Amino acid sequence: MRWHYGLVALLGLAIGWGSVNAVRYLVSAVSPVKVEPSSVSLGKVVEGEDVSFTVYIVNNTAQTLRLTRFNVSTCGFLFEQGKLPETIPLQSKVPLNFGLRTENLPDQFQERLTFVLIDSPGTTFAPTVTLIGKVLREISVNPAFIDFGTVILGSNYSDSITAKFDWTNFRN
């Protein structure tokens, strides 16, 4: 007879989840400082090739912002292409060019790049862009390691591996 307590709890969870997502969307839509686009799909990239992309810092404030630093969710994969600006003028949209090293990224990656900007009164803004993509490995070998154990001199041992090249995704 107390099933309605569960129903009320589920209704509360649904309303709470919807409220949090609605507020998150509204804050990102009306934020005076943001990154455009908020998500960059780099698609399929070949392992070992650097990938370039451009994002824009949008400053809709009435003050110049100082770009103090940027943070990356995984270190060592991102690099600047050219000198980043030290300031973002008021009411402007400034392009920032970056490159992504792919040799040590996981097969499916989702990296976050956060910019830290400060205005003259000391207000901090931290807009974020998400980088999404898939790294294509040219050759995959399975298993990657074969253990023959102790080998007796003069004996023959054999095992097999499967090597596969994915020609469908090969780019020249």
PyRosetta script that sets phi, psi and omega in degrees:
from pyrosetta import init, pose_from_sequence

init()
pose = pose_from_sequence("MRWHYGLVALLGLAIGWGSVNAVRYLVSAVSPVKVEPSSVSLGKVVEGEDVSFTVYIVNNTAQTLRLTRFNVSTCGFLFEQGKLPETIPLQSKVPLNFGLRTENLPDQFQERLTFVLIDSPGTTFAPTVTLIGKVLREISVNPAFIDFGTVILGSNYSDSITAKFDWTNFRN")
pose.set_psi(1, -4.3)
pose.set_omega(1, -178.7)
pose.set_phi(2, -105.6)
pose.set_psi(2, 25.4)
pose.set_omega(2, 179.8)
pose.set_phi(3, -62.4)
pose.set_psi(3, -27.0)
pose.set_omega(3, -177.4)
pose.set_phi(4, -67.7)
pose.set_psi(4, -23.7)
pose.set_omega(4, 175.9)
pose.set_phi(5, -64.0)
pose.set_psi(5, -43.1)
pose.set_omega(5, 177.0)
pose.set_phi(6, -63.8)
pose.set_psi(6, -40.9)
pose.set_omega(6, 178.9)
pose.set_phi(7, -63.1)
pose.set_psi(7, -42.6)
pose.set_omega(7, 178.0)
pose.set_phi(8, -63.7)
pose.set_psi(8, -40.6)
pose.set_omega(8, 179.2)
pose.set_phi(9, -63.8)
pose.set_psi(9, -45.0)
pose.set_omega(9, 177.9)
pose.set_phi(10, -62.9)
pose.set_psi(10, -41.5)
pose.set_omega(10, 178.0)
pose.set_phi(11, -62.5)
pose.set_psi(11, -40.7)
pose.set_omega(11, 177.8)
pose.set_phi(12, -63.3)
pose.set_psi(12, -42.3)
pose.set_omega(12, 177.6)
pose.set_phi(13, -62.7)
pose.set_psi(13, -43.4)
pose.set_omega(13, -179.4)
pose.set_phi(14, -63.9)
pose.set_psi(14, -44.2)
pose.set_omega(14, 179.9)
pose.set_phi(15, -66.0)
pose.set_psi(15, -42.0)
pose.set_omega(15, 178.7)
pose.set_phi(16, -62.4)
pose.set_psi(16, -45.8)
pose.set_omega(16, 179.3)
pose.set_phi(17, -61.8)
pose.set_psi(17, -45.4)
pose.set_omega(17, 180.0)
pose.set_phi(18, -64.2)
pose.set_psi(18, -38.9)
pose.set_omega(18, 179.5)
pose.set_phi(19, -65.3)
pose.set_psi(19, -44.6)
pose.set_omega(19, 179.8)
pose.set_phi(20, -61.6)
pose.set_psi(20, -46.4)
pose.set_omega(20, -180.0)
pose.set_phi(21, -66.9)
pose.set_psi(21, -36.7)
pose.set_omega(21, 178.0)
pose.set_phi(22, -65.4)
pose.set_psi(22, -42.4)
pose.set_omega(22, 178.6)
pose.set_phi(23, -66.1)
pose.set_psi(23, -42.5)
pose.set_omega(23, 178.4)
pose.set_phi(24, -59.2)
pose.set_psi(24, -42.4)
pose.set_omega(24, 178.9)
pose.set_phi(25, -65.8)
pose.set_psi(25, -45.4)
pose.set_omega(25, -178.6)
pose.set_phi(26, -64.4)
pose.set_psi(26, -40.0)
pose.set_omega(26, 178.9)
pose.set_phi(27, -62.9)
pose.set_psi(27, -43.9)
pose.set_omega(27, -179.7)
pose.set_phi(28, -69.1)
pose.set_psi(28, -31.5)
pose.set_omega(28, -178.6)
pose.set_phi(29, -74.9)
pose.set_psi(29, -32.7)
pose.set_omega(29, -175.4)
pose.set_phi(30, -109.9)
pose.set_psi(30, 6.2)
pose.set_omega(30, 180.0)
pose.set_phi(31, -61.8)
pose.set_psi(31, 135.9)
pose.set_omega(31, -179.0)
pose.set_phi(32, -72.0)
pose.set_psi(32, -18.2)
pose.set_omega(32, 178.1)
pose.set_phi(33, -130.0)
pose.set_psi(33, 124.3)
pose.set_omega(33, -180.0)
pose.set_phi(34, -149.7)
pose.set_psi(34, 169.0)
pose.set_omega(34, 175.7)
pose.set_phi(35, -107.2)
pose.set_psi(35, 134.2)
pose.set_omega(35, 175.1)
pose.set_phi(36, -121.5)
pose.set_psi(36, 133.9)
pose.set_omega(36, -11.1)
pose.set_phi(37, -71.9)
pose.set_psi(37, 163.2)
pose.set_omega(37, 179.7)
pose.set_phi(38, -79.6)
pose.set_psi(38, -14.8)
pose.set_omega(38, 177.8)
pose.set_phi(39, -142.4)
pose.set_psi(39, 134.6)
pose.set_omega(39, 179.0)
pose.set_phi(40, -119.5)
pose.set_psi(40, 118.1)
pose.set_omega(40, 175.8)
pose.set_phi(41, -93.1)
pose.set_psi(41, 113.1)
pose.set_omega(41, -179.4)
pose.set_phi(42, -87.1)
pose.set_psi(42, -4.6)
pose.set_omega(42, 177.5)
pose.set_phi(43, 67.8)
pose.set_psi(43, -145.7)
pose.set_omega(43, 179.4)
pose.set_phi(44, -92.2)
pose.set_psi(44, 126.6)
pose.set_omega(44, 179.8)
pose.set_phi(45, -123.4)
pose.set_psi(45, 143.6)
pose.set_omega(45, -178.7)
pose.set_phi(46, -83.0)
pose.set_psi(46, 133.3)
pose.set_omega(46, 179.9)
pose.set_phi(47, -54.8)
pose.set_psi(47, 133.4)
pose.set_omega(47, 178.4)
pose.set_phi(48, 93.9)
pose.set_psi(48, -15.2)
pose.set_omega(48, 177.8)
pose.set_phi(49, -92.7)
pose.set_psi(49, 140.4)
pose.set_omega(49, 174.8)
pose.set_phi(50, -83.7)
pose.set_psi(50, 141.7)
pose.set_omega(50, -178.5)
pose.set_phi(51, -115.7)
pose.set_psi(51, 130.6)
pose.set_omega(51, 179.2)
pose.set_phi(52, -98.8)
pose.set_psi(52, 147.8)
pose.set_omega(52, 174.5)
pose.set_phi(53, -154.3)
pose.set_psi(53, 158.8)
pose.set_omega(53, -179.6)
pose.set_phi(54, -126.5)
pose.set_psi(54, 135.5)
pose.set_omega(54, 172.3)
pose.set_phi(55, -124.3)
pose.set_psi(55, 162.4)
pose.set_omega(55, -178.6)
pose.set_phi(56, -121.3)
pose.set_psi(56, 132.5)
pose.set_omega(56, 170.5)
pose.set_phi(57, -91.0)
pose.set_psi(57, 123.3)
pose.set_omega(57, 179.5)
pose.set_phi(58, -105.5)
pose.set_psi(58, 120.5)
pose.set_omega(58, 179.5)
pose.set_phi(59, -111.6)
pose.set_psi(59, 102.1)
pose.set_omega(59, 177.9)
pose.set_phi(60, -99.6)
pose.set_psi(60, 18.9)
pose.set_omega(60, 178.7)
pose.set_phi(61, -88.5)
pose.set_psi(61, 174.7)
pose.set_omega(61, 178.4)
pose.set_phi(62, -96.0)
pose.set_psi(62, 15.9)
pose.set_omega(62, -179.0)
pose.set_phi(63, -136.2)
pose.set_psi(63, 154.4)
pose.set_omega(63, 173.9)
pose.set_phi(64, -73.3)
pose.set_psi(64, 138.8)
pose.set_omega(64, 178.6)
pose.set_phi(65, -104.8)
pose.set_psi(65, 146.2)
pose.set_omega(65, 176.5)
pose.set_phi(66, -104.2)
pose.set_psi(66, 123.4)
pose.set_omega(66, 177.1)
pose.set_phi(67, -81.9)
pose.set_psi(67, 106.4)
pose.set_omega(67, -175.3)
pose.set_phi(68, -86.9)
pose.set_psi(68, -36.7)
pose.set_omega(68, 179.3)
pose.set_phi(69, -171.0)
pose.set_psi(69, 173.1)
pose.set_omega(69, 169.3)
pose.set_phi(70, -134.8)
pose.set_psi(70, 148.1)
pose.set_omega(70, -178.9)
pose.set_phi(71, -118.8)
pose.set_psi(71, 141.9)
pose.set_omega(71, 179.2)
pose.set_phi(72, -119.3)
pose.set_psi(72, 139.9)
pose.set_omega(72, -177.5)
pose.set_phi(73, -63.2)
pose.set_psi(73, -30.1)
pose.set_omega(73, 176.7)
pose.set_phi(74, -127.6)
pose.set_psi(74, 121.1)
pose.set_omega(74, -175.6)
pose.set_phi(75, -72.3)
pose.set_psi(75, 151.2)
pose.set_omega(75, 171.4)
pose.set_phi(76, 89.2)
pose.set_psi(76, -6.4)
pose.set_omega(76, -176.7)
pose.set_phi(77, -97.6)
pose.set_psi(77, -19.3)
pose.set_omega(77, -171.8)
pose.set_phi(78, -111.4)
pose.set_psi(78, 142.1)
pose.set_omega(78, 174.9)
pose.set_phi(79, -142.1)
pose.set_psi(79, 153.1)
pose.set_omega(79, 180.0)
pose.set_phi(80, -80.4)
pose.set_psi(80, 141.7)
pose.set_omega(80, 173.3)
pose.set_phi(81, -110.4)
pose.set_psi(81, 97.6)
pose.set_omega(81, -174.2)
pose.set_phi(82, 91.8)
pose.set_psi(82, 168.9)
pose.set_omega(82, -178.7)
pose.set_phi(83, -76.8)
pose.set_psi(83, 130.7)
pose.set_omega(83, 176.3)
pose.set_phi(84, -75.6)
pose.set_psi(84, 146.7)
pose.set_omega(84, 178.8)
pose.set_phi(85, -69.4)
pose.set_psi(85, 146.8)
pose.set_omega(85, 177.4)
pose.set_phi(86, -81.4)
pose.set_psi(86, -28.3)
pose.set_omega(86, -179.3)
pose.set_phi(87, -130.3)
pose.set_psi(87, 151.8)
pose.set_omega(87, 175.5)
pose.set_phi(88, -116.1)
pose.set_psi(88, 112.1)
pose.set_omega(88, -176.8)
pose.set_phi(89, -61.1)
pose.set_psi(89, 156.0)
pose.set_omega(89, 178.2)
pose.set_phi(90, -62.9)
pose.set_psi(90, 147.4)
pose.set_omega(90, 179.1)
pose.set_phi(91, 50.0)
pose.set_psi(91, 51.0)
pose.set_omega(91, -177.4)
pose.set_phi(92, -135.9)
pose.set_psi(92, 168.5)
pose.set_omega(92, 176.9)
pose.set_phi(93, -133.7)
pose.set_psi(93, 108.9)
pose.set_omega(93, -171.7)
pose.set_phi(94, -111.6)
pose.set_psi(94, 126.6)
pose.set_omega(94, 178.4)
pose.set_phi(95, -77.2)
pose.set_psi(95, 142.0)
pose.set_omega(95, 174.8)
pose.set_phi(96, -126.7)
pose.set_psi(96, 127.1)
pose.set_omega(96, -177.0)
pose.set_phi(97, -104.8)
pose.set_psi(97, 131.3)
pose.set_omega(97, -179.4)
pose.set_phi(98, -132.0)
pose.set_psi(98, 166.2)
pose.set_omega(98, 171.9)
pose.set_phi(99, -130.8)
pose.set_psi(99, 154.3)
pose.set_omega(99, -179.6)
pose.set_phi(100, -124.5)
pose.set_psi(100, 125.8)
pose.set_omega(100, 175.4)
pose.set_phi(101, -83.7)
pose.set_psi(101, 132.0)
pose.set_omega(101, -172.8)
pose.set_phi(102, -105.6)
pose.set_psi(102, -7.2)
pose.set_omega(102, -170.6)
pose.set_phi(103, -63.8)
pose.set_psi(103, -29.3)
pose.set_omega(103, -178.1)
pose.set_phi(104, -115.3)
pose.set_psi(104, 12.2)
pose.set_omega(104, 178.1)
pose.set_phi(105, -75.9)
pose.set_psi(105, 151.3)
pose.set_omega(105, 174.2)
pose.set_phi(106, -68.1)
pose.set_psi(106, 165.7)
pose.set_omega(106, -178.1)
pose.set_phi(107, -54.3)
pose.set_psi(107, -47.9)
pose.set_omega(107, 174.9)
pose.set_phi(108, -109.7)
pose.set_psi(108, 125.2)
pose.set_omega(108, -179.5)
pose.set_phi(109, -127.8)
pose.set_psi(109, 153.2)
pose.set_omega(109, 175.2)
pose.set_phi(110, -145.8)
pose.set_psi(110, 101.1)
pose.set_omega(110, -177.5)
pose.set_phi(111, -106.8)
pose.set_psi(111, 147.5)
pose.set_omega(111, 178.3)
pose.set_phi(112, -113.7)
pose.set_psi(112, 131.4)
pose.set_omega(112, 178.8)
pose.set_phi(113, -116.7)
pose.set_psi(113, 116.3)
pose.set_omega(113, -177.2)
pose.set_phi(114, -114.5)
pose.set_psi(114, 131.1)
pose.set_omega(114, 177.6)
pose.set_phi(115, -100.4)
pose.set_psi(115, 137.9)
pose.set_omega(115, 177.4)
pose.set_phi(116, -111.8)
pose.set_psi(116, 116.1)
pose.set_omega(116, -178.2)
pose.set_phi(117, -123.9)
pose.set_psi(117, 143.7)
pose.set_omega(117, -178.6)
pose.set_phi(118, -130.4)
pose.set_psi(118, 136.5)
pose.set_omega(118, 174.6)
pose.set_phi(119, -93.1)
pose.set_psi(119, 176.1)
pose.set_omega(119, -174.3)
pose.set_phi(120, -63.6)
pose.set_psi(120, -34.1)
pose.set_omega(120, 175.2)
pose.set_phi(121, -73.7)
pose.set_psi(121, -9.3)
pose.set_omega(121, 177.8)
pose.set_phi(122, 103.6)
pose.set_psi(122, 7.6)
pose.set_omega(122, 176.4)
pose.set_phi(123, -70.1)
pose.set_psi(123, 131.6)
pose.set_omega(123, -179.1)
pose.set_phi(124, -102.3)
pose.set_psi(124, 135.8)
pose.set_omega(124, 174.9)
pose.set_phi(125, -120.2)
pose.set_psi(125, 141.3)
pose.set_omega(125, -178.1)
pose.set_phi(126, -136.7)
pose.set_psi(126, 68.3)
pose.set_omega(126, 177.2)
pose.set_phi(127, -69.9)
pose.set_psi(127, 149.4)
pose.set_omega(127, -174.3)
pose.set_phi(128, -128.5)
pose.set_psi(128, 144.2)
pose.set_omega(128, 172.1)
pose.set_phi(129, -122.4)
pose.set_psi(129, 142.5)
pose.set_omega(129, 178.8)
pose.set_phi(130, -105.3)
pose.set_psi(130, 130.8)
pose.set_omega(130, 177.3)
pose.set_phi(131, -105.9)
pose.set_psi(131, 126.7)
pose.set_omega(131, -175.9)
pose.set_phi(132, -126.9)
pose.set_psi(132, 140.6)
pose.set_omega(132, 176.4)
pose.set_phi(133, -175.7)
pose.set_psi(133, -178.0)
pose.set_omega(133, -179.8)
pose.set_phi(134, -133.0)
pose.set_psi(134, 130.0)
pose.set_omega(134, 178.2)
pose.set_phi(135, -93.1)
pose.set_psi(135, 126.4)
pose.set_omega(135, 177.7)
pose.set_phi(136, -91.8)
pose.set_psi(136, 123.3)
pose.set_omega(136, 175.4)
pose.set_phi(137, -91.3)
pose.set_psi(137, 126.7)
pose.set_omega(137, -175.0)
pose.set_phi(138, -67.2)
pose.set_psi(138, -40.2)
pose.set_omega(138, -179.7)
pose.set_phi(139, -131.7)
pose.set_psi(139, 131.9)
pose.set_omega(139, 174.7)
pose.set_phi(140, -118.4)
pose.set_psi(140, 138.0)
pose.set_omega(140, -178.7)
pose.set_phi(141, -122.9)
pose.set_psi(141, 133.3)
pose.set_omega(141, -178.5)
pose.set_phi(142, -136.7)
pose.set_psi(142, 121.5)
pose.set_omega(142, -3.4)
pose.set_phi(143, -75.9)
pose.set_psi(143, 159.2)
pose.set_omega(143, -178.7)
pose.set_phi(144, -82.9)
pose.set_psi(144, -11.4)
pose.set_omega(144, -177.1)
pose.set_phi(145, -142.1)
pose.set_psi(145, 132.9)
pose.set_omega(145, 176.5)
pose.set_phi(146, -119.8)
pose.set_psi(146, 128.0)
pose.set_omega(146, 179.4)
pose.set_phi(147, -108.7)
pose.set_psi(147, 112.8)
pose.set_omega(147, 178.6)
pose.set_phi(148, -87.6)
pose.set_psi(148, -4.5)
pose.set_omega(148, -179.4)
pose.set_phi(149, 69.8)
pose.set_psi(149, -142.4)
pose.set_omega(149, 178.9)
pose.set_phi(150, -84.9)
pose.set_psi(150, 126.2)
pose.set_omega(150, -178.5)
pose.set_phi(151, -106.5)
pose.set_psi(151, 127.9)
pose.set_omega(151, 179.2)
pose.set_phi(152, -87.5)
pose.set_psi(152, 131.3)
pose.set_omega(152, -178.0)
pose.set_phi(153, -57.0)
pose.set_psi(153, 129.6)
pose.set_omega(153, 179.4)
pose.set_phi(154, 91.0)
pose.set_psi(154, -6.7)
pose.set_omega(154, 179.8)
pose.set_phi(155, -90.6)
pose.set_psi(155, 159.0)
pose.set_omega(155, 177.3)
pose.set_phi(156, -108.9)
pose.set_psi(156, 132.5)
pose.set_omega(156, 177.1)
pose.set_phi(157, -129.6)
pose.set_psi(157, 146.1)
pose.set_omega(157, 176.4)
pose.set_phi(158, -146.7)
pose.set_psi(158, 154.6)
pose.set_omega(158, 175.0)
pose.set_phi(159, -153.8)
pose.set_psi(159, 172.0)
pose.set_omega(159, -179.1)
pose.set_phi(160, -131.9)
pose.set_psi(160, 154.8)
pose.set_omega(160, 175.1)
pose.set_phi(161, -130.0)
pose.set_psi(161, 160.2)
pose.set_omega(161, 176.0)
pose.set_phi(162, -112.1)
pose.set_psi(162, 123.3)
pose.set_omega(162, 175.9)
pose.set_phi(163, -111.8)
pose.set_psi(163, 132.7)
pose.set_omega(163, -176.4)
pose.set_phi(164, -131.6)
pose.set_psi(164, 133.5)
pose.set_omega(164, 174.8)
pose.set_phi(165, -111.3)
pose.set_psi(165, 127.5)
pose.set_omega(165, -178.4)
pose.set_phi(166, -89.3)
pose.set_psi(166, 89.7)
pose.set_omega(166, -177.6)
pose.set_phi(167, -70.8)
pose.set_psi(167, -23.0)
pose.set_omega(167, -176.4)
pose.set_phi(168, -66.9)
pose.set_psi(168, -27.5)
pose.set_omega(168, -178.0)
pose.set_phi(169, -105.3)
pose.set_psi(169, 7.7)
pose.set_omega(169, -177.0)
pose.set_phi(170, -71.0)
pose.set_psi(170, 131.7)
pose.set_omega(170, 176.8)
pose.set_phi(171, -116.7)
pose.set_psi(171, 142.2)
pose.set_omega(171, 176.2)
pose.set_phi(172, -87.8)
pose.dump_pdb("model.pdb")
